[in-house]
Amino acid sequence: MFDYLKEFNNIVVTGPQRSGTRITTNMIAEDLEYKIVDEVEYKDIFKLFDDTPKVIHAPMKSHECHTYPKEVAVVFMIRDTEDIITSQKRISWSHNHTELNKYIYLKKHYNNKLTNSCDIKYEVWNNYQKKNITNKFEVKYKSLTTHPLYIPKKDRTEFSWNEIEPK
């Protein structure tokens, strides 16, 4: 499914939290037989960019994805905002304020009309970042349903935020 990314050694999967970044990271790594680097394993993503094939899970780094070297592939997740917010509530995700602070200039620009981090991330992606990234790809969450690692919604009610398999 992700063979088109095989030419890149460094693939960053980003987008709003709860948009499918973790499962997509796992799917790409599985398909390409690349190493996975999870967001909890690093502080400085720039230190990861080398010749070792890897897929980097980075939803908390989406605010800077337009600054990565041009050889890096940036995969940005697209998922319905209502589904994202429902998922955030389901796991009691409480980092919206942290993410909003990374985009505070944009929030002020929109007179505080954008109050959740996923709306702001999509706004920045669509109006600025996309045109400033050489190797950018969008993956729609709904397109993942045909992948062998995909688990239907009804079967993933017992997952924590960092699992790809139920408890």
JOPE-V606676 format. One line per field, one symbol per residue. ss: DSSP state (A for helix, B for strand, O for the rest). psi: psi as a letter, one per 40 degrees, with the letter a starting at -180 (. if undefined). burial: I if it has 16 or more other C-alpha atoms within 10 Angstrom, else O. A space follows every 50 residues. Layout:
ss: ???
psi: ???
burial: ???
This chain:
ss: OOAAAOOOOBBBBBOOOOOOAAAAAAAAAAAAOOBBBOAAAOOOAAAAOO OOOBBBBOAAAAAAAAAOOOOOBBBBBBOOAAAAAAAAAAOOOOOAAAAA AAOAAAAAAOOOOOOOAAAAAAAAAAAAAAAAOOBBBBBBAAAAAAOOOO OOAAAOOOOOOOOOOOO
psi: dfdeedehdhhhhaaiieeedddddddddddefiihhideeidhddeeha ehhihhhfdeedeedeeiieehhhhhhhihddddddddddefhfeddddd defddddddffedheiddddddddddedddeehdgihhhhddeeeeideh hiddefefiidfieii.
burial: OOOOIOOIIIIIIIIIIIIIIIIIIIIIIIOIOIIIIIIOOOOOIOOOIO OOIIIIIIIIIIIOIIOIOOIIIIIIIIIOIOOIIOIIOOOOOOOOOOII OIOOOIIOOOOOOIOIIIOIIIOIIOOOIIOOIIIIIOIOIOOIOOOOOO OOOOOOOOOOOOOOOOO
